[in-house]
Amino acid sequence: MKRDIENKEDIRELIDAFYEKVRNDVVIGPIFNDVVKVDWKHHLPVMYDFWENVLFQTGGYTGNPMVTHMQLHQRHPLSGVHFDQWIRLFTRTVDELFEGRNAEIARQRAMSIARLMQVRLPAH
């Protein structure tokens, strides 16, 4: 039986496993690796704080992901295919590692965040 997401260590485990999939993914990996050239040492701790805030309302994240993704979208248009793949990878990672109330909340919030961004990004 898998455990639920209960603390920041669990979030780190989830996010590290998820972004390992992202880096190697043929659909969205090139956006992270070649377009953005993500500095993973900087990005991962930001994502730990983001997801800890999403799940546990810690207030540890103060960024604006919408602005970040709008800027990216201007450089490299993001499509439904990209968002769908992001959701697939995130959901698969949650399902592989965790189960329970917080795992379900993480899946639901990821879906909501991706759909909101997709709707708010201007059409290209």
Buried (B, 14 or more C-beta within 10 A) or exposed (E): EEEBBEEBEBBBBBBBBBBEBBEEBEBBBEBBBEEBEBEBEEBBEBBBBBBBBBBBEEEBBEEEBEEEBBEBBEEEEBBEEBBBBBBBBBBEBBEEBBBBEBBBBBBEBBBEBBEEBBEEBEEE
